[in-house]
Amino acid sequence: MLFRGVGDDWISRLGLAESSDGVNFTIDSLPVMTPQNVFERSGIEDPRMVKVDGMFIVTYTAFDGLTARAAMSSSTDLHNWRDRQLIFPSWNTQQQRENLPSDWSKAAALFPRKINGKYYLFFGDNHIWAAKSNNLLDWEPMYEPVLSAREGMFDGAYIEMGPPPILTSKGWLVLYHGIDRLDEQRTYRLG
């Protein structure tokens, strides 16, 4: 399991915990991913990991101190992560919440297998968008949201993509969380 840990410097890093039973975990003493690039200098957050063709792929949120962006890396051993890159280096939308930068693109979750010959992922907060790729490197975002916050509902103020989608006998199960309002009385719920 990859998890977010925050150091005394308030910089997020990713740690690794291993378990043989899914209940009792041993945590590695050192982070397996620390900020290395300018786009992640203020933290690495929200890991979502899948295994595709024998390779571990992690999507994560890279934070540079101003903007959160969806990023991706790969590993064969869960300790050495390579090819870190922004998933959407030129993402730009005017549909952001709370006056966030237009290139804000966090919370990416990769489908763990190809669909009709392409890789897909969902990403975003306030809106959840889709993107597709032929090679896991070059992504084509779809600017029409798949899901948006729904006024008056449990997710009326905010939504964010959850873990990687899960294939079931009835199709893909996609989980996200929603917030009903943006004040001290807000409630997070699973959708």
N, C-alpha and C positions, 0 to 999 in steps of 0.2 A: 504494500500500500504506500502510495506517495501521499505526503501531507504537507501542509503549510506550517512552518514554524517561524516565529518572529524573534529576532535577537535583541540584545540590550540596546542596539543601535536603531531599533524599530524598522529594520530592513527584513523583509520576508525572504525565506529560503525554502527549498523543498527537502524534506527528510524522507527516509525510507524505513518502513517497519515491516518485518516479516513474521509470518505465522504458519504453523502447520495445521492448525485447527480453526482458524478464522476468529478465535476468541482471545487467545494469549499471543501478544506480539512482542518481538524484540526490536528495539529501535537502534538503528546505526548511530554511532556516537557523533558522526560528522554529517552535515548536509550533503546530499547527492547533486543538488543544483544550487549554485549561488549566482548572483548577478555577475555577468561578464560583459554584456553589451550595453551601449548607451541607452537603448530602449527599455532595459530592465534594471537600470542602476538604482532605482529606489525600491525594487522588490520583485519577487516572483511569487505569484499567488494562484490559488484555485486550480490545482492540477486535476486533469481528467485523462485517465490513461486507458488505452486499448492495446490489444495485440493484433497486428495485421501482418499476415504472411511471415510469422516468426520474428517480427520486429516489434518492440514496444514503442508506441507513439504516445507522447504526452502533449496535450494542448494545455496551455496555461495563460494566465494574465500577466503580461510584462508591464511594469509601471515605471515610468521615467521621472516621476515626481509631479507631473502635470497631467499626463494622459495614460489611461489604461488601454492596452492593445492586446488582441489575441495573438498568441505566439505558439510555436510548435517545435518539438525536438524529438529525436529518436535514440534508441539504445538497444543493444542486444543483451545487456547484463544488469540493467537497472541502476548501475553505479556511474557509468560513463555516458553522458548525454552529448550528442553531437548535432551539428547542422541546425543550431538555433536560428529561427527566423520569424519575422512577423508574418502572419498569415495574410493580412491585408495591408501591405505597405502603402497603398494609395486609397484606402477606404475613406469615404467622405459622404456623410449624410446629414441632412438638416432635421432629421427626426429624433434628435437626442433629447434627453430629459435634463431639466435643471440647468440649462445653458452649458452643458458639457461640450468639450471640443468636438468638432464634426468628425474627427478621425478616431473617436473613442469606440473600441470594439472588443469587449471582453467576453468571458464565459463561453469559450468555444468547446463543443463536444462532438467528437468524430464518431460517425457510424463505424462499427468495427468490421465492416465488409463492404465490398462494392455493391452498388445497386444499378442495374442496367449498364454495367461496364464503367461506372464512375464512382469516385469517392464523394461522400457528402458529409457536411457538418452543419450543425445549428449553432448560432452564437448570438450574444447580445443581452442587454438589459434594457428595460422599458419596452423594447420590441425584441422579438426573436426572429432573426433572419436565417436564411439558408445559403449555402455556398456549395459549389461542386468543383471537382478537380479530376484530371486524368492521371496525375502522378504524385499527389500529396505535396507538391511544391508550389504549383501555380493554381491559385484559387480564383474562381469567378463568383463573386457575391451576387445574390439576387436582392435588389433594392426594395422589393415589396415584402413587408414583414409576413412571416408565417403566423405569428401570434403577437398581439399587442395587449397592453393592460386594458381591462374591461371595466368601465365605470360602474360603480355600484356592486361589484362582485368581490370575492375574496382576493382577487388580484387587480383591483381597481386602480391602485396607485403606482404599481411597479411589478415587473416580472423579470426573471433572470433564468437562463438556461441552466439545467441541472447536470446530472451525470451523463455519460455516453448512452445513447439509445440502446435498448435491449430488444433483441429479436425474440418474439414469442410465437406460438402456434397461430395467433390471430393477427400477427403483423408486428410493427415496431412500437414498443412502449417508450414514450418520451416523457421524462419527468422534468418539471421546472418548479420554481417557487414563486409565490406571489405575495405582495403586501397590500393590505386593504387601504391603508392611509399612511401618510408621511408625518406622523407626530409621535409623541411619547406612548400613545395607546395602540400603536401599530401591532399587527400580528402577522407573522410569517406563516404561510401554509403551503403545502405540497400540492401541485397540480399535475 
